[in-house]
Amino acid sequence: MSEQLKQLKTELSAELENILSYWSKNTIDTQNDGFIGQIDNHENAIENAEKGSVLNARILWSFSSAYQTTKNEEHKHIAKRAFEFLSAYFYDSEFGGLFWSINVDKTPKDTKNQIYALAFAIYGLSEYYVISKDEKALAIAINLYLRIQKHSYDPVHKGYLEAFTRDWQAIEDLRLSEKDANEKKTMNTHLHIVEAYANLFKVWPDKTLQNDITLLLETIEKHFINTENGHLSLFFDENWIEKPDVISYGHDIEAAWLLLQCAEISENKTLIANYKKHAVQMAEVTREGLDTDGGLWYEFDPEKNELIAEKHWWVQAEALIGFYNAYQLTGNEIYLDIVFKNWDFIKNHILDTKNGEWFWGIYKDYSLIEKDKAGFWKCPYHNSRACLELINRIKT
């Protein structure tokens, strides 16, 4: 087993370089500054594509985090580019928020404050501060945190509201994407707020922030983790009345390891113990979504008893970490076998060995899902993080 783990670590180290190389070579926008907003599945850059704040923040996090492992100065340079572009054009210094998207000419396009996007900015800025010690990056991260607490936090019912106008007024359409329910409190946003806050706490150990992380983890445990079936509940109104939806295997396995990591950063012993149990239970129930080829299916609709028969890149990336984490917690080699098999699936069906990066995913018949190579939702964050997490966790 140790030889297999050693080989896995070697392959993931090489793949990390491949991923970062793709983004370094293909996504730098030399004409308009920043990064290209969209590249299709055939490597065509889409002219005049708008640029998303989430993508930019994820590039910032990915290269900042990777630099700490690779020590490659080019990675640090690209992280600096991402920071400078985000702080100059996405950060809204007038209202203290973050534009959802900008035009190719760097003017604001969609000016709403989607809390999910602010969270990713905090996540990326905190990581960049680790490698740069740039006080401006930390200051923006702290300010975004304070804005979220001021405008998004619900002091009556707890939890966080999804979105606001540029000047922090109520907004009708709260959705992250068209597939989401238009509800005021969502699992996805809460998961990434706590991820962001925990990352900020590592570089800015503020007691109020620490308390906010603790409250967030308690809220997630109370409302989003379904203790009956082990899966995550996804959508609620402001009063925590659930709107039943699909089972998201990718989010289940991502939350399994990520929430435990946040609990450990919070230093709350009760939450650490609780989230260790959740991590194993959530990994166990995610096994329902594993196919015989090692891939993890995207979603399941319990109401229709219908599998959404797609295997997306990010779901596989999170599976690598989540199941390895379960192995670390239990010593049960069943989880380790899942990791090896999942990595084989990724190599066989998700990696673009010709052009680099990962395909969006495949359908049940193994045909490619023809979606972006880079874009609003296609980024280097999930796959580079999977490589980094396992490289650092495998002690061989």
Buried (B, 14 or more C-beta within 10 A) or exposed (E): EEEEBEEBBEBBBEBBBBBBBBBBEBBBBEEBBBBBBBBBBEBEBBEEBBBBBBBBBBBBBBBBBBBBBBEBEEBBEBBBBBBBBBBEBBBBEEBBBBBBBBBBEBEBBBBBBBBBBBBBBBBBBBBBBBBBEBEBBBEBBBBBBEBBBEBBBBEEBBBBBBBBBBEBEEBEEBBBEEEBBEBBBBBBBBBBBBBBBBBBBEBBEEEEBBEBBBBBBBBBBEBBBBEEEBBBBBBBEBEBEBEEBBBBBBBBBBBBBBBBBBBBBBEBEEBBEBBBEBBBBBBBBBBBBBBEBBBBBBBBEEEEEEBBBBBBBBBBBBBBBBBBBBBBBBEEEEBBBBBBBBBEBBEBBBBBEEEBBBBBBBEEEEEBBEBBBBBBBBBBBBBBBBBBBBBEBBEE
